[in-house]
């Protein structure tokens, strides 16, 4: 198996056709078929189901596609790194952001990248933290912002902050004029929360279990925009990070108070897969992401405690 075979295989899989892949690659179709056949023989599996309408990757073919995409991306990045100097990093960097973080981090991060590293193309994938962690380990993402990571997990971690969560309600609600609320006071308040696959929900459930408090969930919905709209309408209350609600609070559409006794927090990290080679571009974006996070905390755009050196 070599890089050329993988490139040929991916082109056939993309176009679902040997003839179209032949044109795309500028390779004679018999030669292309020969390379794919050799690859199937070496692996001892069928990579494509063939029919008069074209070809379709088998289950084994789909598996090889995922690996081939990662391998070719790494090969391409290695070439870019060799050709560019450390002073002028370039190339594509992919970062995963949970929705609750993306709301506040995406715009300032992209602006910072454009200003400092214009040759770097930053691609942002917004999704559930559970998916993002899997994609980092699979090599589909260079890095992702994740929460409360086990130190034994196979990640290289950069601590960003310990983020505080807020009880959020509609304007004019019972928390008007208050700065804090104790966790036990949430008893009987029906909450609108994200589903169990979200890192935000994991933190809420962990603290409610610690305090022996059965959180009453009125509605689960995997959309922060919808959650905020429902809370603003008086439908229910919620628990959210400051970066997700600061604009609505500034406009007077929502009220938010800190949750104390206990203080609900989650540790926020920038995670990359341990042992994977990282491009120079990915390295500078990692450092820049940490700088942008610290800047947002300093400007009260993201509330939490910055890590002390060496720990979070």
N, C-alpha and C positions, 0 to 999 in steps of 0.2 A: 504494500500500500504506500503510495507516495502522494505528494501534494497535487501533482497533475491529475492523477486518477480521481482524487477527491473533487477537484474543480470540475472535471468532466462529469462526474456523477451528479454533482449539485445542479449543473446546468440542465441535464436531462430531467432531473426531478422537478426543477423549476418550470420548465416548458412542457413537461409531460409528453415529450416528443424527442426522438433521436434526431429527426430531420431539422427541427427548429433549433435544437441545441447545437447541431452541426454548423448551422449558419451563424449563430451567436458566437461560437468559439472559433469560427473559421477553420474547422477541422473536418476532414473527409468523414462521412457517416460510417463507412466500414471500419475506419480506425477508431472512431468513437465507440462503436459497438464492441470492438475488440477489447478496448481498455475496460469497459464496464463488465464484460464477460470475464476477463482476468480477475477483476476485483471480486466478483461473485464466487469464482473458483477458489480464490485465496481464502475468502471468509467462510466458504462452504454453505452459503445461504442464497436465496433469491432476493434481490434487491428491488425488482420491479415485476409487476404483473403486466404482461403484454397482451394487447388486443388490437383489433383493426382501428380502434379510435385513438390509439396511442399507448402510453405506459403510465402506470400508477405505482408509487412506492409501496412496498409491502410494509408490514410492521417492522421488520428488520431494516428496511430502507429508511423508514421514518427515524429510527434510532440513529442510524449512521448519519442522516441529515443533520441532526442536532449536534453531533460531535464534529462533523465536517465544517459546519458553519463557524464553530468556536475555533477550530484549528486554523482555518484559513484567515479568520480575523486576527489571530495571534501572529501568523506568518506575515500578514500585511503590516501589522503594527510594528513588528520587529524590523522590517525594512524601513519604515518611516523613522523609527528611533535611531537607526544607524545613520540615516541620511541627514537628520536634523541635529542641530546643536542643542545643548541643555538650556541655552539662553533663549531659544526660540522653539519651544515645544509645539507640536502640531499633531493633527489626527483627530479621530473620533473617540470620545469618552462617553460611556453610558452610565447613568446614575439612577437608582430607584428611590422614589420618595413616597412615603405613605401620604394619603390625602390630607391628614391633619397637619402635616409638616409642609407639604407642597404649597398649600394656600399662602404661607408666609415666606417660604424660602425660594421658590422657583424664580420669581422676577428679580430679586436682588442678586441671586447667584448667577443668572444668565447675564445680567448687566455687568457684574464683576468680571466674568469670563471674557466678555466682549472687550472690556476696557484693558484688561491685563494680558490676555492670551488670545488675540484675535484669530490666530491660526488653528485654534482648538475648536472643534465642533462638539458642543455638549448636547447630548440627547437625554431627555428626562422621561422616565417611565413612572407614572403615578399608579399605584396599586396597593393592595393589602400587604402588610408587612410579612405575612406568612409566605406569600408568593415571591416577594422580593428576596427573602433570604434563600429560597430554593434556587432562584435564578442567578444569584451571586455565586453560589457554590457550583452551579452548572456552567459557569462562564458566560452566561448570556448578558450579565451586567458586570461592569468593572467594579462597582461599589453600590451601596445602598444605605440609607438612614434607617436604623433598626433600634428596637427598644429592649432594655433589660436582658441583654445577651449573657448567657452562661459563659464564664471565662474559659471553660473547657471546650466550647464550640469551635469548629474549625475556621475561625475568622481572625483576621488582623483588625484590631479595633482602634479607632481614634475617638476618645470621649469628646462629646460636644457640649452637653450640659445635663443637669438634672432638672427636668421640666416639671413645673407645678401645674396641677389641673384645677379648674374653676367650676363652681356650681353656677349654672347659667339659667336665667329666667327672663320672662317678658318684662318690658318697661312697666313700672308701677306695681310690681309684685311685692311680696312680703319681705324681700331682701333689700328693698330700696333704702338707701342711707347706711347700709351695713358694709363692712370691709371683709368680714370673715363669717364662716358658718361651720359648726362642728359636724363631723360626719354623722353622728347619731341623729342630728336634726333632719337628716334626709329621710328618716323613717316615715313612711306614709306618702312621700312625694313620688308620684308615678313618673318615671323617667323615660325619655326618648333617647336611645343609645344605639351605637353601632353594633353590628353582629359580633359573634364570638370569634370570628377570624381576624378581627382587627386588634392591633397591639394596644390601642386605646382601651378597648373593652377588657383586655387581659389585666391591665393595671387597675381598673375600677373593681373588677371581680376579686383581685388579690387583696386589695385593701378592705373591701366589704367583708370578705371572709375573715381577715385578721381582726376586724372589729366586731365580729359575730353579728353583722347587720345584713339582713336579707333585702337586697336592693329590689324594689318593685319596678319591673320594666313594663311600661305601657306599650311601647312599640319599639321594635328593632328595625333599623333601616340603614343600609350601607351607602348613605349619601349625606355628607356633612352639610351641603347646601340645603337639602330638604329638612334636616334636623334643625338647622337654625331658623328656617322659615316656620316650622311648626312651633318652636319655642316662642318666637316673636308673636305668633298669632294667639298665644295663650293655651295651646293644645297640651303642653306639658313642659317639663324642665329637662335639663341635660347636664352632663359633665364633659367639659371640653378644655383644650389648652388655649392659652391666651392668643397665640399667633393665629388661631382659627377664628377668633371672634372679635379681635381688636377693632376692626372697621365698624362692625355693627354696634359695638359698645360706644365708640366715638360718636356715632350718629344718634345714639339714644334709642336704638331699636332693641337692644338687649341689655340686661344687667348681669354682672358677673361678680362673684365674691370668692375669695380664697377659701379652700376647704382646710380646716385645721382639726387637730386632735382626733385622728392623726392627719398630718399633712399628706395629701395624695400627690405623689411624684412618680415619674418614670425616668430611667436613665436612658439618655439618647446617645447613640454611637453612630459613627460612620464606619461601615464594615466592608471589608473586601475579603476574598477567599484566600485563606492561608496557603502559601506555597505556590500560588499562581504568579507568573511573571507579570509585572505591571509596567506599562509604558511610562515614559517620562511625562507625557501629557496627563495620564491618570494620577501620577504622583503630585503634580502641581495643582490639579483640580482638588485632590484630597486636602491639601494644605489650604487652598483658597476657600473650600467649603467650611473648614474650621474657622477661618478668619471671618467669613461672612456671618456665621452663627454667633460668634462673639460680638460682632458689630450690632447685630439685631438685638441681642440682650442689652447692650449698652444703650441702645436707643429706645428701649422698652417696647420693641416690636415682638420680642419673644421673651417670655418670663421664665426664669429658673436660675439655678446656681451654676456658674461656670466651674469646671473641674479644677481642683488643685493639681499641681504638677504630679503626674505619675498615678493619679487615681481619680475615680468617679464613683 
